Amino acid sequence: MSAVVSEIVENSLADNAGLGRGDKILEINKTRLRDIIDYQIAVEDSHLEMLIERNGRQRELVLERNETTTPLGIRFESSIFDGLKSCRNNCVFCFLDQLPKGLRKNLYQRDDDFRLSFLYGNFITLTNFSDDDLDRILKQRLSPLYVSLHATDPEIRKEILRAENDKALIYLDALLKSGIEVHVQIVVCPGINDGRNLDNTLKELELRFPQVRSIGIVPVGLTRFRAKLTKLSVFGAEENRDLIGKVRIIQDRFLKKKRTSWVFLADEFYLQADEPLPSFEHYEDFPQLENGIGITRLFSHEVEEELRDVSRSLSSQSSFTVLTGQLAAPILDHIFDKIKKRIGRNFTIIGIPNRFFGDKVTVAGLITASDIIAYVKSNKLGGTLLIPEVMLNSEGLFLDDISFREMKKLIGMPIETVPVDGKQLLEKLSALDGRGG
């Protein structure tokens, strides 16, 4: 168990002390570090005694900090030092079970680690959880956390989660009563936890767990690689409209009772039903943005707000083709039309069919490089191609483990990534226009 240093900031305290890339930090002030959380707590002390390992040999470093000292300047290969807590469930809709071989290696990690929930907003089931985990969360006040609940009925939970030891509701109760902020997710599987079962889950959450900060309802994701898995389906347009209507009644009731909608639906339900998205105000402080809930409305709002402060200019003739998922294409067409009317430039919005994962997968974040390459090679496209950054990870890799640089060479056209933030998008478009589009 050790923290492997990936980078040292030049002229930082760690740099001046002689710490280097590849060093392993074993202890700080006699405390073993399990993860970046332990590290962040440990380095709050002004006097730091580090036990490090370099080339198989251990040595000690002493660092003194004060209010004016430069930051430590240490970055790590991973935020988890003692290994991810793995998931032992066999969830009926698990996305990992629907992945073919040859994708990015980290996609196959079956993690169910509360530390990733606290650090990055990952959802955990609390079924691969222990009393020690609970004790640590309460001691270090690790809040907020994000929990995949799906149902409160024990039999439905068995059918969905297939967990070895399901004490999730007990742990959820303990977390909430101790003041830990918890956001809940329900993945709706038609025929299992929808309809009356969904009604019962929401009622029980209201009665037993009123401290839950928010509830997000999202559709099940199904790829074409399910031949040997449990047969599942997705909602059609009419079923999506029924769900929207049902949840709207619940939201109105909670607005009066709790002054919050409390229950929020994934963007996909509205887009697939061809229903208007709720207002910007509906999403309050966007409590489930990491779950993709409200991200479309937020993006649209940011663009509109930024356009108000942009000088009107229709002189640019730069041409761009935006490649996205089929679900987002219609609304992006509307958003980019507003950009065009305000600042010029020509935009063509194309929703790429997802050949890799199948036609039931329509979101931009699951488009692969191979789908983009195939589409570009078989269609005549003009201008600079733009793709959203959500198609890539922090290392510039698509889901099918092809790098952006490699894909760019293969398609032989100018292509750029653009952020899904309104202000940053307009800044990027301006920069591209300055380079000739």
Secondary structure, DSSP 8 states (H G I E B T S, - for coil): --EEEEEE-TTSHHHHHT--TT-EEEEETTEE--BHHHHHHHTTSSEEEEEEEETTEEEEEEEE--TTS----EEES-SBSS---B-----TT-GGGG--TTS-GGGG--B--HHHHHHH---B-SSS--HHHHHHHHHHT---EEEE---SSHHHHHHHH--SS--HHHHHHHHHHTT--EEEEEEE-TTTTSHHHHHHHHHHHHHH-TT--EEEEEE----S--TTS-------HHHHHHHHHHHHHHHHHHHHHHSS--EEE-HHHHHHHT-----TGGGTT-TTGGGTTTHHHHHHHHHHHHHHTS--------EEEEEEETTTHHHHHHHHHHHHHHH--EEEEEEE--TTT-TT---GGG--HHHHHHHHHHS---SEEEEEGGGS-TTSB-TTS-BHHHHHHHHTS-EEEE-SSHHHHHHHHHHHHHTT-
